[in-house]
Amino acid sequence: MDEYGGSIENRTKFLFEVIDAIKEVMPENRIGLRLNPSLNGIFGMEADEETIPTFDYIVEKLNQYDLAYLHLSEPFNDVSKVPYLVTEIAKHYRPMYKGTLVINAGFDQEKGNKFILEGLADAVAYGKPFISNPDLPKRFELGADLAPFDQDTFYTPGEKGFTDYPSLAEVNAG
Ligand SMILES: Cc1cc2nc3c(=O)[nH]c(=O)nc-3n(C[C@H](O)[C@H](O)[C@H](O)COP(=O)(O)O)c2cc1C
């Protein structure tokens, strides 16, 4: 085992080396980091008892940095039966992280506003709804209907399903 294996300190060393290397070439406060602490059983990721302590260690240590933001994802699937995982990521990490916290995964406007109002995150990121609604903030502002996304075109090449969804202005222009 080398210096990158074994202890939590060793296994997180590479992440901090990457951040430190990026800091050499651009301002620290322009670097964002995205983590998904309760990712389990998908994308080949298998969590274990050390997973959350590892992320806790990372997030605590990130307080020594002045990042643009830390972006955390709520669990992508139901982890309530997995005793060693966190089911509510923002609730768990908001008190721990002192910098700007972005949260995502499965949010709609109402849930996003709720998290902001409750102080659980500084910002909410939207993925799938943004794909099918290129003017998503405008639609939120207007309380307009959202266009549904088509999962069949998520991972296919070409513009179809990525850049061909119309904005409200384009819809209204016919
Ligand atoms: C077509 C597509 C491509 C994605 N590509 C990436 C990626 O390259 N890296 C990543 O971290 N997440 C990727 N994601 C995950 C999203 O960033 C996001 O975490 C996920 O869709 C849940 O948020 P949402 O419910 O707001 O969509 C992708 C999602 C979709 C639908």
The ligand as a Gaussian input file, in Angstrom:
#p B3LYP/6-31G(d) Opt

LIG

0 1
 C      -27.757000      13.654000     -19.856000
 C      -27.100000      13.774000     -18.511000
 C      -25.724000      13.852000     -18.428000
 C      -25.095000      13.987000     -17.196000
 N      -23.731000      14.075000     -17.144000
 C      -23.122000      14.217000     -15.957000
 C      -21.692000      14.322000     -15.884000
 O      -20.995000      14.297000     -16.897000
 N      -21.122000      14.460000     -14.665000
 C      -21.867000      14.507000     -13.518000
 O      -21.313000      14.639000     -12.431000
 N      -23.219000      14.406000     -13.562000
 C      -23.848000      14.268000     -14.739000
 N      -25.214000      14.139000     -14.776000
 C      -25.976000      14.156000     -13.508000
 C      -26.556000      15.524000     -13.268000
 O      -25.515000      16.491000     -13.137000
 C      -27.418000      15.587000     -11.997000
 O      -26.625000      15.291000     -10.856000
 C      -28.569000      14.617000     -12.050000
 O      -29.225000      14.696000     -13.290000
 C      -29.568000      14.883000     -10.897000
 O      -30.000000      16.215000     -10.898000
 P      -31.406000      16.648000     -11.601000
 O      -32.493000      15.826000     -10.934000
 O      -31.526000      18.117000     -11.352000
 O      -31.285000      16.287000     -13.043000
 C      -25.870000      14.024000     -16.000000
 C      -27.264000      13.922000     -16.092000
 C      -27.875000      13.797000     -17.324000
 C      -29.383000      13.700000     -17.375000

